[in-house]
Amino acid sequence: MPGLEDLYREIILDHYRTPRNRGELPVPPARHAEGHNPLCGDEMTVYLDVTGDGDDAVVNDIKIGGQGCSISQSSASMMSAAVKGKSVGEVRALVHKFKGMMSIDVEGEPSVDVPLGDLEALQGVVKFPVRIKCATLAWNTLIEALEAND
């Protein structure tokens, strides 16, 4: 379906050219983590402003930084737009679902179901296994940031 592929390509390029939520948050009170893909040199930093405890805590704000290919940077931008305002439980469910879409074995079932929305644009990455680590770098760094103060 070439029309859908063109739409997905446009979404990825839009997030790469105009990344959402770039910047930093003061640490503390924000949590942060840094990720690195040694295969290609992509780097990612995730800052989270989270209030509350456990899975009911809410991601009030997220900022991302780093450098890398169009897939890693657009994935980070889409991730940041998708998790802002969600509970930690919803964020974990979203990470679970995204990694499942990337054909990564994940244990258990998420406690809630969340739609992927524009993130489905990255589904084509699965055809290129080398790029899966690029697409998941931001997501792995997000989980590290969530667990930084848990």
C-alpha positions in Angstrom: 0.0 0.0 0.0 2.2 2.8 -1.3 0.0 5.6 0.1 0.3 4.4 3.6 4.1 4.1 3.3 4.3 7.6 2.0 2.3 8.9 4.9 4.5 7.0 7.4 7.6 8.3 5.7 6.3 11.8 5.9 5.5 11.4 9.7 9.1 10.2 10.3 10.7 13.0 8.3 8.4 15.6 10.1 9.6 14.4 13.5 13.2 14.3 12.3 13.1 17.8 10.8 11.0 19.3 13.6 11.7 17.3 16.8 9.3 17.7 19.6 10.3 18.3 23.3 14.0 18.9 22.6 15.9 20.4 25.6 16.7 19.7 29.2 15.0 19.8 32.6 16.8 20.6 35.8 18.1 17.5 37.6 16.8 17.1 40.3 13.9 17.3 40.5 13.8 15.8 37.0 15.0 12.2 36.5 17.3 11.6 33.6 19.2 8.8 31.8 21.6 8.6 29.0 21.6 5.9 26.3 24.1 5.0 23.6 24.1 2.6 20.7 27.6 1.4 20.2 26.9 -0.1 16.8 26.2 3.3 15.2 27.1 5.9 17.7 23.6 7.3 18.3 23.3 9.0 21.7 20.1 9.8 23.7 19.4 11.7 26.9 15.9 11.6 28.4 14.7 14.0 31.2 11.4 13.3 33.0 9.4 15.4 35.3 7.3 12.9 37.2 4.9 13.5 40.2 3.4 10.8 42.3 4.4 7.2 43.1 4.3 3.9 41.3 2.3 3.2 38.2 -0.1 6.0 39.1 2.6 8.7 38.9 2.2 11.1 36.0 4.8 12.2 33.4 4.2 16.0 33.5 7.0 16.9 31.1 9.7 15.2 29.1 12.7 16.6 27.2 15.1 14.7 25.0 18.5 15.4 23.7 21.2 13.6 21.7 22.2 13.0 18.2 21.9 10.2 15.7 20.2 9.0 12.6 16.7 10.0 11.4 15.2 6.8 12.8 16.6 7.3 16.4 15.8 11.0 16.5 12.2 10.7 15.0 11.5 7.8 17.3 12.6 9.9 20.3 10.4 12.8 19.1 7.4 10.6 18.7 8.0 8.9 22.0 8.2 12.2 23.8 4.9 13.4 22.3 3.2 10.1 23.2 4.2 9.9 26.9 3.6 13.4 28.0 0.7 13.5 30.5 0.4 9.8 30.7 0.7 7.7 33.9 3.8 5.7 34.5 1.7 2.5 34.0 0.5 3.8 30.7 4.0 4.7 29.7 5.3 1.2 30.6 2.4 -0.3 28.6 3.3 1.9 25.6 6.9 0.8 25.8 5.8 -2.8 25.9 3.6 -2.4 22.9 6.2 -0.5 20.9 8.9 -3.1 21.6 6.4 -5.8 20.6 5.8 -3.9 17.3 9.6 -4.0 16.9 9.5 -7.8 17.2 11.3 -7.7 20.5 10.3 -10.4 23.0 8.8 -8.7 26.1 7.7 -10.5 29.2 4.1 -10.4 30.4 1.2 -8.3 29.4 0.8 -4.6 30.1 -1.8 -3.7 32.7 -3.5 -1.3 30.3 -3.9 -1.1 26.5 -2.6 2.0 24.8 -2.9 2.9 21.1 0.4 3.5 19.2 -1.0 6.2 16.9 1.7 7.9 14.9 4.3 5.5 16.3 3.0 2.9 13.9 4.9 4.9 11.3 8.1 3.2 12.6 6.7 -0.3 11.9 8.6 -0.4 8.6 11.9 -0.5 10.6 11.3 -4.1 11.4 12.3 -4.9 7.8 15.8 -3.7 8.7 16.9 -5.5 11.9 20.1 -3.4 12.2 17.9 -0.3 12.6 15.7 -1.7 15.4 18.3 -0.6 18.0 18.1 2.9 16.5 14.3 2.9 16.9 14.3 1.5 20.5 17.2 3.6 21.9 15.0 6.3 23.2 12.5 3.8 24.6 15.2 1.9 26.5 16.6 5.2 27.8 13.0 6.3 28.9 12.7 3.1 31.0 16.1 3.8 32.6 14.9 7.4 33.4 11.7 6.0 34.9 13.7 3.7 37.1 16.2 6.3 38.1 14.3 7.3 41.2 12.0 4.4 41.7 
